[in-house]
Amino acid sequence: MASKKVPTHVLADQVKLEAIVSRVKRAHGQLGGVARMLEEGRNCDDIVTQMSAVSKAVHTAAFTLISASLEECIIEGKSDQKAVSEKLQKLFLSLA
């Protein structure tokens, strides 16, 4: 039984990819800071503010990845461009 091929895209733009990786690593460090703040018994306002920064960093990285991938997909003119675009749109909406 043949399985249906799911359209995929791997970001080729190394500059954008490095920027996304950097943002994710920064968010990782911020999340570690949140854990320390919780362990230290810091106040809720400070913790929630830091959690908001982590969330924004992760969402920005995801949006950047999706938009850069969509741009590459359109520019490359892949034969499965429509299917890849639809998949990327679903990913975008999953973050909304």
CYANA upper distance limits for C-alpha pairs under 8 A (distance plus 0.5 A):
  7 PRO  CA     80 ASP  CA      7.52
  7 PRO  CA     83 ALA  CA      6.70
  7 PRO  CA     84 VAL  CA      5.76
  7 PRO  CA     87 LYS  CA      7.93
  8 THR  CA     84 VAL  CA      6.66
  9 HIS  CA     69 SER  CA      7.21
  9 HIS  CA     73 CYS  CA      8.04
  9 HIS  CA     84 VAL  CA      7.65
 10 VAL  CA     69 SER  CA      7.68
 11 LEU  CA     17 LEU  CA      7.38
 11 LEU  CA     65 LEU  CA      7.98
 11 LEU  CA     68 ALA  CA      7.69
 11 LEU  CA     69 SER  CA      6.04
 11 LEU  CA     72 GLU  CA      8.09
 12 ALA  CA     17 LEU  CA      8.10
 12 ALA  CA     72 GLU  CA      8.38
 13 ASP  CA     17 LEU  CA      6.58
 13 ASP  CA     68 ALA  CA      8.48
 14 GLN  CA     18 GLU  CA      6.44
 15 VAL  CA     19 ALA  CA      6.83
 16 LYS  CA     20 ILE  CA      6.71
 16 LYS  CA     65 LEU  CA      8.43
 16 LYS  CA     68 ALA  CA      7.99
 17 LEU  CA     21 VAL  CA      6.68
 17 LEU  CA     65 LEU  CA      8.10
 18 GLU  CA     22 SER  CA      6.54
 19 ALA  CA     23 ARG  CA      6.73
 20 ILE  CA     24 VAL  CA      6.71
 20 ILE  CA     61 ALA  CA      5.78
 20 ILE  CA     64 THR  CA      7.66
 20 ILE  CA     65 LEU  CA      7.50
 21 VAL  CA     25 LYS  CA      6.63
 21 VAL  CA     61 ALA  CA      8.46
 22 SER  CA     26 ARG  CA      6.66
 23 ARG  CA     27 ALA  CA      6.69
 23 ARG  CA     57 ALA  CA      6.88
 23 ARG  CA     58 VAL  CA      7.93
 23 ARG  CA     61 ALA  CA      6.78
 24 VAL  CA     28 HIS  CA      6.62
 24 VAL  CA     57 ALA  CA      7.53
 24 VAL  CA     58 VAL  CA      6.74
 24 VAL  CA     61 ALA  CA      7.10
 25 LYS  CA     29 GLY  CA      6.85
 26 ARG  CA     30 GLN  CA      6.75
 26 ARG  CA     57 ALA  CA      8.38
 27 ALA  CA     31 LEU  CA      6.57
 27 ALA  CA     53 ALA  CA      8.42
 27 ALA  CA     54 VAL  CA      5.65
 27 ALA  CA     55 SER  CA      8.43
 27 ALA  CA     57 ALA  CA      6.34
 27 ALA  CA     58 VAL  CA      6.97
 28 HIS  CA     32 GLY  CA      6.89
 28 HIS  CA     54 VAL  CA      8.32
 29 GLY  CA     33 GLY  CA      6.87
 30 GLN  CA     34 VAL  CA      6.88
 30 GLN  CA     50 GLN  CA      7.66
 30 GLN  CA     51 MET  CA      8.48
 30 GLN  CA     53 ALA  CA      8.31
 30 GLN  CA     54 VAL  CA      6.57
 31 LEU  CA     35 ALA  CA      6.94
 31 LEU  CA     50 GLN  CA      8.47
 31 LEU  CA     51 MET  CA      7.67
 31 LEU  CA     54 VAL  CA      6.81
 32 GLY  CA     36 ARG  CA      6.86
 33 GLY  CA     37 MET  CA      6.61
 34 VAL  CA     38 LEU  CA      6.72
 34 VAL  CA     47 ILE  CA      6.66
 34 VAL  CA     50 GLN  CA      6.97
 34 VAL  CA     51 MET  CA      7.18
 35 ALA  CA     39 GLU  CA      6.74
 36 ARG  CA     40 GLU  CA      6.53
 37 MET  CA     41 GLY  CA      6.72
 37 MET  CA     42 ARG  CA      5.78
 37 MET  CA     47 ILE  CA      7.07
 38 LEU  CA     42 ARG  CA      6.54
 38 LEU  CA     47 ILE  CA      7.75
 42 ARG  CA     46 ASP  CA      7.54
 42 ARG  CA     47 ILE  CA      7.46
 43 ASN  CA     47 ILE  CA      6.99
 44 CYS  CA     48 VAL  CA      6.44
 45 ASP  CA     49 THR  CA      6.59
 46 ASP  CA     50 GLN  CA      6.76
 47 ILE  CA     51 MET  CA      6.62
 48 VAL  CA     52 SER  CA      6.54
 49 THR  CA     53 ALA  CA      6.94
 50 GLN  CA     54 VAL  CA      6.87
 51 MET  CA     55 SER  CA      6.67
 52 SER  CA     56 LYS  CA      6.63
 53 ALA  CA     57 ALA  CA      6.66
 54 VAL  CA     58 VAL  CA      6.74
 55 SER  CA     59 HIS  CA      6.60
 56 LYS  CA     60 THR  CA      6.44
 57 ALA  CA     61 ALA  CA      6.68
 58 VAL  CA     62 ALA  CA      6.74
 59 HIS  CA     63 PHE  CA      6.54
 59 HIS  CA     95 LEU  CA      7.65
 60 THR  CA     64 THR  CA      6.48
 61 ALA  CA     65 LEU  CA      6.63
 62 ALA  CA     66 ILE  CA      6.68
 63 PHE  CA     67 SER  CA      6.53
 63 PHE  CA     92 PHE  CA      7.28
 64 THR  CA     68 ALA  CA      6.43
 65 LEU  CA     69 SER  CA      6.51
 66 ILE  CA     70 LEU  CA      6.55
 66 ILE  CA     88 LEU  CA      6.68
 66 ILE  CA     91 LEU  CA      7.94
 66 ILE  CA     92 PHE  CA      7.16
 67 SER  CA     71 GLU  CA      6.59
 68 ALA  CA     72 GLU  CA      6.74
 69 SER  CA     73 CYS  CA      6.56
 69 SER  CA     88 LEU  CA      8.33
 70 LEU  CA     74 ILE  CA      6.70
 70 LEU  CA     84 VAL  CA      8.47
 70 LEU  CA     85 SER  CA      6.75
 70 LEU  CA     88 LEU  CA      7.20
 71 GLU  CA     75 ILE  CA      6.64
 72 GLU  CA     76 GLU  CA      6.35
 73 CYS  CA     77 GLY  CA      6.71
 73 CYS  CA     78 LYS  CA      6.98
 73 CYS  CA     81 GLN  CA      6.66
 73 CYS  CA     84 VAL  CA      7.83
 73 CYS  CA     85 SER  CA      7.78
 74 ILE  CA     78 LYS  CA      7.92
 74 ILE  CA     81 GLN  CA      7.22
 77 GLY  CA     81 GLN  CA      6.70
 80 ASP  CA     84 VAL  CA      6.74
 81 GLN  CA     85 SER  CA      6.42
 82 LYS  CA     86 GLU  CA      6.63
 83 ALA  CA     87 LYS  CA      6.73
 84 VAL  CA     88 LEU  CA      6.67
 85 SER  CA     89 GLN  CA      6.58
 86 GLU  CA     90 LYS  CA      6.79
 87 LYS  CA     91 LEU  CA      6.88
 88 LEU  CA     92 PHE  CA      6.65
 89 GLN  CA     93 LEU  CA      6.69
 90 LYS  CA     94 SER  CA      6.64
 91 LEU  CA     95 LEU  CA      7.36
 92 PHE  CA     96 ALA  CA      7.44
